[in-house]
């Protein structure tokens, strides 16, 4: 995967989380034809960029703690 594709995928994941449409790690991994672990690393990369992404166990989804 090249850098541009990776950045586009990061933007897609962030947009889905912001819009409250991120379904699951498995669905996203299937969409990108990659592993669940790769999607987890992408979310970790977004966190490293400063996005406060957390997993809410009650709602069973990823959310942004302090939306902009």
mmCIF file of the N, C-alpha and C atoms, coordinates in Angstrom:
data_MODEL
# 
_entry.id   MODEL 
# 
loop_
_atom_site.group_PDB 
_atom_site.id 
_atom_site.type_symbol 
_atom_site.label_atom_id 
_atom_site.label_alt_id 
_atom_site.label_comp_id 
_atom_site.label_asym_id 
_atom_site.label_entity_id 
_atom_site.label_seq_id 
_atom_site.pdbx_PDB_ins_code 
_atom_site.Cartn_x 
_atom_site.Cartn_y 
_atom_site.Cartn_z 
_atom_site.occupancy 
_atom_site.B_iso_or_equiv 
_atom_site.pdbx_formal_charge 
_atom_site.auth_seq_id 
_atom_site.auth_comp_id 
_atom_site.auth_asym_id 
_atom_site.auth_atom_id 
_atom_site.pdbx_PDB_model_num 
ATOM 1   N N  . UNK A 1 1  ? 0.852   -1.169 0.000  1.00 0.00 ? 1  UNK A N  1 
ATOM 2   C CA . UNK A 1 1  ? 0.000   0.000  0.000  1.00 0.00 ? 1  UNK A CA 1 
ATOM 3   C C  . UNK A 1 1  ? 0.900   1.235  0.000  1.00 0.00 ? 1  UNK A C  1 
ATOM 4   N N  . UNK A 1 2  ? 0.610   2.155  -0.877 1.00 0.00 ? 2  UNK A N  1 
ATOM 5   C CA . UNK A 1 2  ? 1.424   3.361  -0.938 1.00 0.00 ? 2  UNK A CA 1 
ATOM 6   C C  . UNK A 1 2  ? 0.918   4.402  0.071  1.00 0.00 ? 2  UNK A C  1 
ATOM 7   N N  . UNK A 1 3  ? 1.688   5.460  0.209  1.00 0.00 ? 3  UNK A N  1 
ATOM 8   C CA . UNK A 1 3  ? 1.397   6.482  1.217  1.00 0.00 ? 3  UNK A CA 1 
ATOM 9   C C  . UNK A 1 3  ? 0.048   7.147  0.962  1.00 0.00 ? 3  UNK A C  1 
ATOM 10  N N  . UNK A 1 4  ? -0.242  7.450  -0.290 1.00 0.00 ? 4  UNK A N  1 
ATOM 11  C CA . UNK A 1 4  ? -1.507  8.137  -0.620 1.00 0.00 ? 4  UNK A CA 1 
ATOM 12  C C  . UNK A 1 4  ? -2.708  7.268  -0.238 1.00 0.00 ? 4  UNK A C  1 
ATOM 13  N N  . UNK A 1 5  ? -2.641  6.000  -0.557 1.00 0.00 ? 5  UNK A N  1 
ATOM 14  C CA . UNK A 1 5  ? -3.727  5.077  -0.217 1.00 0.00 ? 5  UNK A CA 1 
ATOM 15  C C  . UNK A 1 5  ? -3.895  4.988  1.297  1.00 0.00 ? 5  UNK A C  1 
ATOM 16  N N  . UNK A 1 6  ? -2.772  4.906  2.004  1.00 0.00 ? 6  UNK A N  1 
ATOM 17  C CA . UNK A 1 6  ? -2.816  4.825  3.469  1.00 0.00 ? 6  UNK A CA 1 
ATOM 18  C C  . UNK A 1 6  ? -3.478  6.074  4.051  1.00 0.00 ? 6  UNK A C  1 
ATOM 19  N N  . UNK A 1 7  ? -3.095  7.242  3.553  1.00 0.00 ? 7  UNK A N  1 
ATOM 20  C CA . UNK A 1 7  ? -3.678  8.495  4.054  1.00 0.00 ? 7  UNK A CA 1 
ATOM 21  C C  . UNK A 1 7  ? -5.173  8.570  3.735  1.00 0.00 ? 7  UNK A C  1 
ATOM 22  N N  . UNK A 1 8  ? -5.570  8.094  2.579  1.00 0.00 ? 8  UNK A N  1 
ATOM 23  C CA . UNK A 1 8  ? -6.991  8.081  2.216  1.00 0.00 ? 8  UNK A CA 1 
ATOM 24  C C  . UNK A 1 8  ? -7.773  7.158  3.143  1.00 0.00 ? 8  UNK A C  1 
ATOM 25  N N  . UNK A 1 9  ? -7.185  6.051  3.480  1.00 0.00 ? 9  UNK A N  1 
ATOM 26  C CA . UNK A 1 9  ? -7.853  5.114  4.393  1.00 0.00 ? 9  UNK A CA 1 
ATOM 27  C C  . UNK A 1 9  ? -7.962  5.699  5.789  1.00 0.00 ? 9  UNK A C  1 
ATOM 28  N N  . UNK A 1 10 ? -6.924  6.384  6.242  1.00 0.00 ? 10 UNK A N  1 
ATOM 29  C CA . UNK A 1 10 ? -6.987  7.047  7.548  1.00 0.00 ? 10 UNK A CA 1 
ATOM 30  C C  . UNK A 1 10 ? -8.097  8.091  7.562  1.00 0.00 ? 10 UNK A C  1 
ATOM 31  N N  . UNK A 1 11 ? -8.187  8.870  6.493  1.00 0.00 ? 11 UNK A N  1 
ATOM 32  C CA . UNK A 1 11 ? -9.223  9.903  6.392  1.00 0.00 ? 11 UNK A CA 1 
ATOM 33  C C  . UNK A 1 11 ? -10.617 9.264  6.396  1.00 0.00 ? 11 UNK A C  1 
ATOM 34  N N  . UNK A 1 12 ? -10.752 8.137  5.704  1.00 0.00 ? 12 UNK A N  1 
ATOM 35  C CA . UNK A 1 12 ? -12.038 7.433  5.667  1.00 0.00 ? 12 UNK A CA 1 
ATOM 36  C C  . UNK A 1 12 ? -12.433 6.952  7.067  1.00 0.00 ? 12 UNK A C  1 
ATOM 37  N N  . UNK A 1 13 ? -11.504 6.333  7.766  1.00 0.00 ? 13 UNK A N  1 
ATOM 38  C CA . UNK A 1 13 ? -11.792 5.837  9.121  1.00 0.00 ? 13 UNK A CA 1 
ATOM 39  C C  . UNK A 1 13 ? -12.179 6.987  10.033 1.00 0.00 ? 13 UNK A C  1 
ATOM 40  N N  . UNK A 1 14 ? -11.419 8.076  9.983  1.00 0.00 ? 14 UNK A N  1 
ATOM 41  C CA . UNK A 1 14 ? -11.708 9.234  10.836 1.00 0.00 ? 14 UNK A CA 1 
ATOM 42  C C  . UNK A 1 14 ? -13.081 9.819  10.514 1.00 0.00 ? 14 UNK A C  1 
ATOM 43  N N  . UNK A 1 15 ? -13.403 9.924  9.247  1.00 0.00 ? 15 UNK A N  1 
ATOM 44  C CA . UNK A 1 15 ? -14.707 10.455 8.839  1.00 0.00 ? 15 UNK A CA 1 
ATOM 45  C C  . UNK A 1 15 ? -15.838 9.558  9.332  1.00 0.00 ? 15 UNK A C  1 
ATOM 46  N N  . UNK A 1 16 ? -15.667 8.253  9.215  1.00 0.00 ? 16 UNK A N  1 
ATOM 47  C CA . UNK A 1 16 ? -16.702 7.325  9.663  1.00 0.00 ? 16 UNK A CA 1 
ATOM 48  C C  . UNK A 1 16 ? -16.914 7.400  11.176 1.00 0.00 ? 16 UNK A C  1 
ATOM 49  N N  . UNK A 1 17 ? -15.823 7.543  11.919 1.00 0.00 ? 17 UNK A N  1 
ATOM 50  C CA . UNK A 1 17 ? -15.944 7.666  13.381 1.00 0.00 ? 17 UNK A CA 1 
ATOM 51  C C  . UNK A 1 17 ? -16.627 8.984  13.729 1.00 0.00 ? 17 UNK A C  1 
ATOM 52  N N  . UNK A 1 18 ? -16.244 10.075 13.063 1.00 0.00 ? 18 UNK A N  1 
ATOM 53  C CA . UNK A 1 18 ? -16.859 11.382 13.335 1.00 0.00 ? 18 UNK A CA 1 
ATOM 54  C C  . UNK A 1 18 ? -18.352 11.379 13.041 1.00 0.00 ? 18 UNK A C  1 
ATOM 55  N N  . UNK A 1 19 ? -18.741 10.726 11.953 1.00 0.00 ? 19 UNK A N  1 
ATOM 56  C CA . UNK A 1 19 ? -20.150 10.697 11.562 1.00 0.00 ? 19 UNK A CA 1 
ATOM 57  C C  . UNK A 1 19 ? -20.932 9.610  12.288 1.00 0.00 ? 19 UNK A C  1 
ATOM 58  N N  . UNK A 1 20 ? -20.257 8.908  13.189 1.00 0.00 ? 20 UNK A N  1 
ATOM 59  C CA . UNK A 1 20 ? -20.894 7.854  13.974 1.00 0.00 ? 20 UNK A CA 1 
ATOM 60  C C  . UNK A 1 20 ? -21.342 6.691  13.088 1.00 0.00 ? 20 UNK A C  1 
ATOM 61  N N  . UNK A 1 21 ? -20.572 6.419  12.021 1.00 0.00 ? 21 UNK A N  1 
ATOM 62  C CA . UNK A 1 21 ? -20.924 5.365  11.079 1.00 0.00 ? 21 UNK A CA 1 
ATOM 63  C C  . UNK A 1 21 ? -19.902 4.241  11.033 1.00 0.00 ? 21 UNK A C  1 
ATOM 64  N N  . UNK A 1 22 ? -18.891 4.299  11.891 1.00 0.00 ? 22 UNK A N  1 
ATOM 65  C CA . UNK A 1 22 ? -17.871 3.246  11.884 1.00 0.00 ? 22 UNK A CA 1 
ATOM 66  C C  . UNK A 1 22 ? -18.507 1.988  12.435 1.00 0.00 ? 22 UNK A C  1 
ATOM 67  N N  . UNK A 1 23 ? -18.604 0.964  11.601 1.00 0.00 ? 23 UNK A N  1 
ATOM 68  C CA . UNK A 1 23 ? -19.344 -0.241 11.976 1.00 0.00 ? 23 UNK A CA 1 
ATOM 69  C C  . UNK A 1 23 ? -18.529 -1.154 12.878 1.00 0.00 ? 23 UNK A C  1 
ATOM 70  N N  . UNK A 1 24 ? -17.451 -1.685 12.361 1.00 0.00 ? 24 UNK A N  1 
ATOM 71  C CA . UNK A 1 24 ? -16.617 -2.566 13.173 1.00 0.00 ? 24 UNK A CA 1 
ATOM 72  C C  . UNK A 1 24 ? -15.256 -2.701 12.513 1.00 0.00 ? 24 UNK A C  1 
ATOM 73  N N  . UNK A 1 25 ? -14.316 -3.239 13.280 1.00 0.00 ? 25 UNK A N  1 
ATOM 74  C CA . UNK A 1 25 ? -12.982 -3.479 12.742 1.00 0.00 ? 25 UNK A CA 1 
ATOM 75  C C  . UNK A 1 25 ? -13.044 -4.490 11.602 1.00 0.00 ? 25 UNK A C  1 
ATOM 76  N N  . UNK A 1 26 ? -13.863 -5.509 11.770 1.00 0.00 ? 26 UNK A N  1 
ATOM 77  C CA . UNK A 1 26 ? -13.968 -6.571 10.773 1.00 0.00 ? 26 UNK A CA 1 
ATOM 78  C C  . UNK A 1 26 ? -14.520 -6.063 9.448  1.00 0.00 ? 26 UNK A C  1 
ATOM 79  N N  . UNK A 1 27 ? -15.570 -5.246 9.513  1.00 0.00 ? 27 UNK A N  1 
ATOM 80  C CA . UNK A 1 27 ? -16.182 -4.703 8.294  1.00 0.00 ? 27 UNK A CA 1 
ATOM 81  C C  . UNK A 1 27 ? -15.186 -3.804 7.574  1.00 0.00 ? 27 UNK A C  1 
ATOM 82  N N  . UNK A 1 28 ? -14.471 -2.975 8.319  1.00 0.00 ? 28 UNK A N  1 
ATOM 83  C CA . UNK A 1 28 ? -13.484 -2.082 7.715  1.00 0.00 ? 28 UNK A CA 1 
ATOM 84  C C  . UNK A 1 28 ? -12.329 -2.877 7.126  1.00 0.00 ? 28 UNK A C  1 
ATOM 85  N N  . UNK A 1 29 ? -11.885 -3.900 7.818  1.00 0.00 ? 29 UNK A N  1 
ATOM 86  C CA . UNK A 1 29 ? -10.812 -4.748 7.292  1.00 0.00 ? 29 UNK A CA 1 
ATOM 87  C C  . UNK A 1 29 ? -11.239 -5.419 5.990  1.00 0.00 ? 29 UNK A C  1 
ATOM 88  N N  . UNK A 1 30 ? -12.465 -5.887 5.927  1.00 0.00 ? 30 UNK A N  1 
ATOM 89  C CA . UNK A 1 30 ? -12.974 -6.482 4.690  1.00 0.00 ? 30 UNK A CA 1 
ATOM 90  C C  . UNK A 1 30 ? -13.033 -5.448 3.570  1.00 0.00 ? 30 UNK A C  1 
ATOM 91  N N  . UNK A 1 31 ? -13.465 -4.253 3.887  1.00 0.00 ? 31 UNK A N  1 
ATOM 92  C CA . UNK A 1 31 ? -13.553 -3.184 2.884  1.00 0.00 ? 31 UNK A CA 1 
ATOM 93  C C  . UNK A 1 31 ? -12.177 -2.859 2.314  1.00 0.00 ? 31 UNK A C  1 
ATOM 94  N N  . UNK A 1 32 ? -11.162 -2.834 3.155  1.00 0.00 ? 32 UNK A N  1 
ATOM 95  C CA . UNK A 1 32 ? -9.805  -2.483 2.733  1.00 0.00 ? 32 UNK A CA 1 
ATOM 96  C C  . UNK A 1 32 ? -8.995  -3.705 2.295  1.00 0.00 ? 32 UNK A C  1 
ATOM 97  N N  . UNK A 1 33 ? -9.555  -4.889 2.423  1.00 0.00 ? 33 UNK A N  1 
ATOM 98  C CA . UNK A 1 33 ? -8.837  -6.139 2.107  1.00 0.00 ? 33 UNK A CA 1 
ATOM 99  C C  . UNK A 1 33 ? -7.529  -6.232 2.898  1.00 0.00 ? 33 UNK A C  1 
ATOM 100 N N  . UNK A 1 34 ? -7.667  -6.042 4.193  1.00 0.00 ? 34 UNK A N  1 
ATOM 101 C CA . UNK A 1 34 ? -6.507  -6.133 5.077  1.00 0.00 ? 34 UNK A CA 1 
ATOM 102 C C  . UNK A 1 34 ? -6.939  -6.844 6.354  1.00 0.00 ? 34 UNK A C  1 
ATOM 103 N N  . UNK A 1 35 ? -6.043  -6.930 7.316  1.00 0.00 ? 35 UNK A N  1 
ATOM 104 C CA . UNK A 1 35 ? -6.369  -7.619 8.562  1.00 0.00 ? 35 UNK A CA 1 
ATOM 105 C C  . UNK A 1 35 ? -6.989  -6.646 9.573  1.00 0.00 ? 35 UNK A C  1 
ATOM 106 N N  . UNK A 1 36 ? -7.643  -7.229 10.564 1.00 0.00 ? 36 UNK A N  1 
ATOM 107 C CA . UNK A 1 36 ? -8.210  -6.427 11.656 1.00 0.00 ? 36 UNK A CA 1 
ATOM 108 C C  . UNK A 1 36 ? -7.090  -5.698 12.378 1.00 0.00 ? 36 UNK A C  1 
ATOM 109 N N  . UNK A 1 37 ? -5.948  -6.367 12.533 1.00 0.00 ? 37 UNK A N  1 
ATOM 110 C CA . UNK A 1 37 ? -4.799  -5.757 13.205 1.00 0.00 ? 37 UNK A CA 1 
ATOM 111 C C  . UNK A 1 37 ? -4.327  -4.502 12.466 1.00 0.00 ? 37 UNK A C  1 
ATOM 112 N N  . UNK A 1 38 ? -4.370  -4.511 11.155 1.00 0.00 ? 38 UNK A N  1 
ATOM 113 C CA . UNK A 1 38 ? -3.974  -3.336 10.374 1.00 0.00 ? 38 UNK A CA 1 
ATOM 114 C C  . UNK A 1 38 ? -4.913  -2.171 10.651 1.00 0.00 ? 38 UNK A C  1 
ATOM 115 N N  . UNK A 1 39 ? -6.205  -2.439 10.752 1.00 0.00 ? 39 UNK A N  1 
ATOM 116 C CA . UNK A 1 39 ? -7.168  -1.381 11.059 1.00 0.00 ? 39 UNK A CA 1 
ATOM 117 C C  . UNK A 1 39 ? -6.910  -0.838 12.466 1.00 0.00 ? 39 UNK A C  1 
ATOM 118 N N  . UNK A 1 40 ? -6.581  -1.720 13.401 1.00 0.00 ? 40 UNK A N  1 
ATOM 119 C CA . UNK A 1 40 ? -6.248  -1.267 14.760 1.00 0.00 ? 40 UNK A CA 1 
ATOM 120 C C  . UNK A 1 40 ? -5.017  -0.362 14.741 1.00 0.00 ? 40 UNK A C  1 
ATOM 121 N N  . UNK A 1 41 ? -4.026  -0.712 13.917 1.00 0.00 ? 41 UNK A N  1 
ATOM 122 C CA . UNK A 1 41 ? -2.828  0.134  13.802 1.00 0.00 ? 41 UNK A CA 1 
ATOM 123 C C  . UNK A 1 41 ? -3.170  1.490  13.185 1.00 0.00 ? 41 UNK A C  1 
ATOM 124 N N  . UNK A 1 42 ? -4.093  1.499  12.240 1.00 0.00 ? 42 UNK A N  1 
ATOM 125 C CA . UNK A 1 42 ? -4.526  2.766  11.634 1.00 0.00 ? 42 UNK A CA 1 
ATOM 126 C C  . UNK A 1 42 ? -5.199  3.657  12.671 1.00 0.00 ? 42 UNK A C  1 
ATOM 127 N N  . UNK A 1 43 ? -6.039  3.074  13.512 1.00 0.00 ? 43 UNK A N  1 
ATOM 128 C CA . UNK A 1 43 ? -6.688  3.847  14.580 1.00 0.00 ? 43 UNK A CA 1 
ATOM 129 C C  . UNK A 1 43 ? -5.639  4.354  15.563 1.00 0.00 ? 43 UNK A C  1 
ATOM 130 N N  . UNK A 1 44 ? -4.650  3.527  15.873 1.00 0.00 ? 44 UNK A N  1 
ATOM 131 C CA . UNK A 1 44 ? -3.557  3.959  16.759 1.00 0.00 ? 44 UNK A CA 1 
ATOM 132 C C  . UNK A 1 44 ? -2.780  5.116  16.122 1.00 0.00 ? 44 UNK A C  1 
ATOM 133 N N  . UNK A 1 45 ? -2.593  5.053  14.809 1.00 0.00 ? 45 UNK A N  1 
ATOM 134 C CA . UNK A 1 45 ? -1.899  6.132  14.095 1.00 0.00 ? 45 UNK A CA 1 
ATOM 135 C C  . UNK A 1 45 ? -2.705  7.432  14.192 1.00 0.00 ? 45 UNK A C  1 
ATOM 136 N N  . UNK A 1 46 ? -4.017  7.347  14.057 1.00 0.00 ? 46 UNK A N  1 
ATOM 137 C CA . UNK A 1 46 ? -4.869  8.534  14.208 1.00 0.00 ? 46 UNK A CA 1 
ATOM 138 C C  . UNK A 1 46 ? -4.771  9.092  15.620 1.00 0.00 ? 46 UNK A C  1 
ATOM 139 N N  . UNK A 1 47 ? -4.689  8.219  16.604 1.00 0.00 ? 47 UNK A N  1 
ATOM 140 C CA . UNK A 1 47 ? -4.515  8.673  17.987 1.00 0.00 ? 47 UNK A CA 1 
ATOM 141 C C  . UNK A 1 47 ? -3.177  9.394  18.154 1.00 0.00 ? 47 UNK A C  1 
ATOM 142 N N  . UNK A 1 48 ? -2.135  8.865  17.515 1.00 0.00 ? 48 UNK A N  1 
ATOM 143 C CA . UNK A 1 48 ? -0.814  9.494  17.573 1.00 0.00 ? 48 UNK A CA 1 
ATOM 144 C C  . UNK A 1 48 ? -0.823  10.873 16.921 1.00 0.00 ? 48 UNK A C  1 
ATOM 145 N N  . UNK A 1 49 ? -1.718  11.072 15.956 1.00 0.00 ? 49 UNK A N  1 
ATOM 146 C CA . UNK A 1 49 ? -1.842  12.366 15.293 1.00 0.00 ? 49 UNK A CA 1 
ATOM 147 C C  . UNK A 1 49 ? -2.604  13.371 16.157 1.00 0.00 ? 49 UNK A C  1 
ATOM 148 N N  . UNK A 1 50 ? -3.140  12.930 17.281 1.00 0.00 ? 50 UNK A N  1 
ATOM 149 C CA . UNK A 1 50 ? -3.803  13.836 18.204 1.00 0.00 ? 50 UNK A CA 1 
ATOM 150 C C  . UNK A 1 50 ? -5.311  13.695 18.293 1.00 0.00 ? 50 UNK A C  1 
ATOM 151 N N  . UNK A 1 51 ? -5.892  12.777 17.561 1.00 0.00 ? 51 UNK A N  1 
ATOM 152 C CA . UNK A 1 51 ? -7.335  12.562 17.633 1.00 0.00 ? 51 UNK A CA 1 
ATOM 153 C C  . UNK A 1 51 ? -7.633  11.705 18.863 1.00 0.00 ? 51 UNK A C  1 
ATOM 154 N N  . UNK A 1 52 ? -8.576  12.162 19.669 1.00 0.00 ? 52 UNK A N  1 
ATOM 155 C CA . UNK A 1 52 ? -8.903  11.453 20.911 1.00 0.00 ? 52 UNK A CA 1 
ATOM 156 C C  . UNK A 1 52 ? -9.973  10.397 20.641 1.00 0.00 ? 52 UNK A C  1 
ATOM 157 N N  . UNK A 1 53 ? -9.545  9.318  20.016 1.00 0.00 ? 53 UNK A N  1 
ATOM 158 C CA . UNK A 1 53 ? -10.447 8.225  19.668 1.00 0.00 ? 53 UNK A CA 1 
ATOM 159 C C  . UNK A 1 53 ? -10.427 7.200  20.794 1.00 0.00 ? 53 UNK A C  1 
ATOM 160 N N  . UNK A 1 54 ? -11.617 6.870  21.282 1.00 0.00 ? 54 UNK A N  1 
ATOM 161 C CA . UNK A 1 54 ? -11.735 5.863  22.329 1.00 0.00 ? 54 UNK A CA 1 
ATOM 162 C C  . UNK A 1 54 ? -12.799 4.838  21.916 1.00 0.00 ? 54 UNK A C  1 
ATOM 163 N N  . UNK A 1 55 ? -12.763 3.706  22.584 1.00 0.00 ? 55 UNK A N  1 
ATOM 164 C CA . UNK A 1 55 ? -13.768 2.681  22.343 1.00 0.00 ? 55 UNK A CA 1 
ATOM 165 C C  . UNK A 1 55 ? -14.732 2.684  23.506 1.00 0.00 ? 55 UNK A C  1 
ATOM 166 N N  . UNK A 1 56 ? -16.009 2.883  23.217 1.00 0.00 ? 56 UNK A N  1 
ATOM 167 C CA . UNK A 1 56 ? -17.052 2.881  24.235 1.00 0.00 ? 56 UNK A CA 1 
ATOM 168 C C  . UNK A 1 56 ? -17.638 1.479  24.325 1.00 0.00 ? 56 UNK A C  1 
ATOM 169 N N  . UNK A 1 57 ? -17.402 0.815  25.434 1.00 0.00 ? 57 UNK A N  1 
ATOM 170 C CA . UNK A 1 57 ? -17.863 -0.566 25.590 1.00 0.00 ? 57 UNK A CA 1 
ATOM 171 C C  . UNK A 1 57 ? -19.384 -0.681 25.684 1.00 0.00 ? 57 UNK A C  1 
ATOM 172 N N  . UNK A 1 58 ? -20.034 0.327  26.233 1.00 0.00 ? 58 UNK A N  1 
ATOM 173 C CA . UNK A 1 58 ? -21.492 0.271  26.338 1.00 0.00 ? 58 UNK A CA 1 
ATOM 174 C C  . UNK A 1 58 ? -22.153 0.382  24.970 1.00 0.00 ? 58 UNK A C  1 
ATOM 175 N N  . UNK A 1 59 ? -21.647 1.297  24.149 1.00 0.00 ? 59 UNK A N  1 
ATOM 176 C CA . UNK A 1 59 ? -22.209 1.482  22.811 1.00 0.00 ? 59 UNK A CA 1 
ATOM 177 C C  . UNK A 1 59 ? -21.588 0.526  21.792 1.00 0.00 ? 59 UNK A C  1 
ATOM 178 N N  . UNK A 1 60 ? -20.473 -0.087 22.181 1.00 0.00 ? 60 UNK A N  1 
ATOM 179 C CA . UNK A 1 60 ? -19.728 -1.017 21.332 1.00 0.00 ? 60 UNK A CA 1 
ATOM 180 C C  . UNK A 1 60 ? -19.302 -0.376 20.017 1.00 0.00 ? 60 UNK A C  1 
ATOM 181 N N  . UNK A 1 61 ? -18.680 0.817  20.140 1.00 0.00 ? 61 UNK A N  1 
ATOM 182 C CA . UNK A 1 61 ? -18.185 1.500  18.957 1.00 0.00 ? 61 UNK A CA 1 
ATOM 183 C C  . UNK A 1 61 ? -17.104 2.494  19.337 1.00 0.00 ? 61 UNK A C  1 
ATOM 184 N N  . UNK A 1 62 ? -16.360 2.925  18.319 1.00 0.00 ? 62 UNK A N  1 
ATOM 185 C CA . UNK A 1 62 ? -15.342 3.938  18.504 1.00 0.00 ? 62 UNK A CA 1 
ATOM 186 C C  . UNK A 1 62 ? -15.980 5.309  18.434 1.00 0.00 ? 62 UNK A C  1 
ATOM 187 N N  . UNK A 1 63 ? -15.518 6.202  19.296 1.00 0.00 ? 63 UNK A N  1 
ATOM 188 C CA . UNK A 1 63 ? -16.020 7.572  19.310 1.00 0.00 ? 63 UNK A CA 1 
ATOM 189 C C  . UNK A 1 63 ? -14.848 8.522  19.458 1.00 0.00 ? 63 UNK A C  1 
ATOM 190 N N  . UNK A 1 64 ? -15.079 9.774  19.112 1.00 0.00 ? 64 UNK A N  1 
ATOM 191 C CA . UNK A 1 64 ? -14.086 10.818 19.342 1.00 0.00 ? 64 UNK A CA 1 
ATOM 192 C C  . UNK A 1 64 ? -14.482 11.501 20.640 1.00 0.00 ? 64 UNK A C  1 
ATOM 193 N N  . UNK A 1 65 ? -13.560 11.507 21.578 1.00 0.00 ? 65 UNK A N  1 
ATOM 194 C CA . UNK A 1 65 ? -13.836 12.002 22.930 1.00 0.00 ? 65 UNK A CA 1 
ATOM 195 C C  . UNK A 1 65 ? -14.249 13.464 22.930 1.00 0.00 ? 65 UNK A C  1 
ATOM 196 N N  . UNK A 1 66 ? -13.435 14.313 22.304 1.00 0.00 ? 66 UNK A N  1 
ATOM 197 C CA . UNK A 1 66 ? -13.736 15.742 22.235 1.00 0.00 ? 66 UNK A CA 1 
ATOM 198 C C  . UNK A 1 66 ? -13.830 16.169 20.780 1.00 0.00 ? 66 UNK A C  1 
ATOM 199 N N  . UNK A 1 67 ? -15.010 16.036 20.163 1.00 0.00 ? 67 UNK A N  1 
ATOM 200 C CA . UNK A 1 67 ? -15.112 16.391 18.746 1.00 0.00 ? 67 UNK A CA 1 
ATOM 201 C C  . UNK A 1 67 ? -14.802 17.869 18.517 1.00 0.00 ? 67 UNK A C  1 
ATOM 202 N N  . UNK A 1 68 ? -14.203 18.122 17.371 1.00 0.00 ? 68 UNK A N  1 
ATOM 203 C CA . UNK A 1 68 ? -13.799 19.512 17.054 1.00 0.00 ? 68 UNK A CA 1 
ATOM 204 C C  . UNK A 1 68 ? -14.961 20.346 16.626 1.00 0.00 ? 68 UNK A C  1 
# 
